[in-house]
């Protein structure tokens, strides 16, 4: 299974939190990452977004169908993200558009096997893959890339 974590791009400050929108810089970040993702994501990728406006705006930049999932809201737990994605058993790749610190916690848990708060930059993608070879399962970090590098 491939699990792709995409942190929403730069958003305006303020309240209410769920209604915060992307800044002009954030729109550019989302567009750049979306172009990169569109070249690399399999067609069958399931795309799931937080209900926050900034996450949905980020997902819209990809110009593919996505589903808004309440369990991916800004206060989501790493366990909720993994359950929503169907980790590690989903048949198709899953792209999660979400928030910090949750995405960093998901990455830390999957890659280090412990709870920690790793930093995921605004607009960045972490691509994590679960594979089985010779009956042994392993988790592999395939890509970490930010919008400033695409």
C-alpha positions as CSV (number, residue, x, y, z in Angstrom):
1,X,0.0,0.0,0.0
2,X,1.1,3.5,-0.7
3,X,0.1,6.3,1.7
4,X,0.8,9.8,0.6
5,X,0.6,12.6,3.2
6,X,0.1,16.1,1.8
7,X,0.0,18.9,4.2
8,X,-2.2,21.8,3.2
9,X,-0.4,24.8,1.7
10,X,0.2,28.1,3.5
11,X,-3.0,29.5,5.0
12,X,-4.1,32.9,6.2
13,X,-4.1,33.4,10.0
14,X,-7.3,33.9,12.0
15,X,-10.5,32.3,13.2
16,X,-12.6,30.3,12.8
17,X,-9.9,27.7,12.1
18,X,-12.0,25.6,9.8
19,X,-12.7,28.6,7.5
20,X,-9.1,29.7,7.0
21,X,-8.2,29.9,3.3
22,X,-4.9,29.7,1.4
23,X,-2.8,32.8,0.9
24,X,-1.6,33.7,-2.6
25,X,1.7,31.9,-1.7
26,X,-0.3,28.9,-0.5
27,X,-2.3,28.7,-3.8
28,X,1.1,28.7,-5.7
29,X,2.5,26.0,-3.3
30,X,-0.6,23.8,-3.9
31,X,-0.5,24.3,-7.7
32,X,3.2,23.3,-7.8
33,X,2.8,20.2,-5.7
34,X,-0.4,19.2,-7.5
35,X,1.5,19.3,-10.9
36,X,4.2,17.0,-9.4
37,X,1.6,14.7,-7.8
38,X,-0.4,14.5,-11.0
39,X,2.7,13.2,-12.8
40,X,3.4,10.5,-10.1
41,X,0.1,9.4,-8.6
42,X,-1.5,6.2,-10.0
43,X,-4.9,6.9,-11.6
44,X,-6.6,4.7,-9.0
45,X,-5.4,6.8,-6.0
46,X,-8.1,7.5,-3.5
47,X,-7.9,11.1,-2.4
48,X,-9.2,12.1,1.1
49,X,-9.3,15.6,2.5
50,X,-9.8,17.3,5.8
51,X,-13.0,19.4,5.9
52,X,-11.0,22.5,6.6
53,X,-11.2,25.1,3.8
54,X,-7.4,25.3,3.4
55,X,-7.1,21.5,3.0
56,X,-9.9,21.4,0.4
57,X,-8.3,24.2,-1.5
58,X,-5.1,22.3,-1.6
59,X,-6.8,19.1,-2.8
60,X,-8.7,21.1,-5.5
61,X,-5.4,22.1,-7.0
62,X,-4.9,18.5,-8.1
63,X,-8.0,18.6,-10.3
64,X,-9.1,15.1,-9.4
65,X,-12.1,13.9,-7.5
66,X,-11.6,13.8,-3.7
67,X,-13.8,13.0,-0.7
68,X,-14.0,15.3,2.4
69,X,-13.7,13.2,5.5
70,X,-14.6,14.6,8.9
71,X,-12.1,12.2,10.7
72,X,-9.3,14.2,9.0
73,X,-10.1,17.5,10.7
74,X,-7.3,19.5,12.3
75,X,-7.7,17.8,15.6
76,X,-7.5,14.3,14.1
77,X,-5.3,11.6,15.7
78,X,-2.7,9.6,13.9
79,X,-4.7,6.5,14.6
80,X,-7.8,8.1,12.9
81,X,-5.8,9.0,9.8
82,X,-4.4,5.5,9.5
83,X,-7.9,3.9,10.0
84,X,-9.5,6.3,7.5
85,X,-6.7,5.4,4.9
86,X,-7.1,1.7,5.5
87,X,-3.4,1.3,6.5
88,X,-1.8,-1.1,5.8
89,X,-4.4,-3.1,3.8
90,X,-5.9,-0.7,1.3
91,X,-5.8,-2.1,-2.2
92,X,-5.2,1.3,-3.9
93,X,-2.9,4.2,-3.0
94,X,-4.4,6.7,-0.6
95,X,-3.6,10.5,-0.6
96,X,-4.4,12.3,2.6
97,X,-4.7,16.1,2.6
98,X,-4.4,17.2,6.2
99,X,-2.7,19.0,9.0
100,X,0.2,19.3,11.4
101,X,0.9,18.0,13.9
102,X,-1.2,14.9,12.8
103,X,0.7,14.2,9.6
104,X,4.0,14.4,11.3
105,X,2.8,12.0,14.0
106,X,1.6,9.6,11.3
107,X,5.0,9.7,9.6
108,X,6.8,9.2,12.9
109,X,4.7,6.2,13.9
110,X,5.0,4.5,10.5
111,X,8.7,5.1,10.0
112,X,10.1,5.0,13.5
113,X,7.5,2.9,15.2
114,X,7.0,5.4,18.0
115,X,4.9,8.4,18.8
116,X,6.7,11.6,18.0
117,X,6.0,15.0,16.5
118,X,7.9,15.2,13.2
119,X,7.6,18.4,11.2
120,X,5.9,18.3,7.8
121,X,6.4,21.6,5.9
122,X,3.4,23.5,4.5
123,X,2.5,22.1,1.1
124,X,4.9,19.2,1.4
125,X,4.3,15.5,0.5
126,X,5.6,12.5,2.3
127,X,5.1,9.2,0.3
128,X,5.2,6.1,2.5
129,X,4.9,2.6,1.1
130,X,4.2,-0.7,2.8
131,X,5.6,-3.7,1.1
132,X,6.0,-7.5,1.7
133,X,9.1,-9.3,0.4
134,X,9.8,-13.0,1.3
135,X,6.9,-12.8,3.8
136,X,8.5,-9.9,5.6
137,X,6.6,-6.6,5.8
138,X,8.4,-3.3,5.8
139,X,7.6,0.4,5.7
140,X,9.6,2.4,3.2
141,X,9.9,6.2,2.8
142,X,9.7,6.7,-1.0
143,X,9.7,10.5,-1.3
144,X,9.7,13.7,0.8
145,X,9.3,16.8,-1.3
146,X,8.2,20.3,-0.7
147,X,6.7,22.8,-3.1
148,X,9.9,24.8,-3.2
149,X,11.7,21.8,-4.9
150,X,9.3,21.1,-7.7
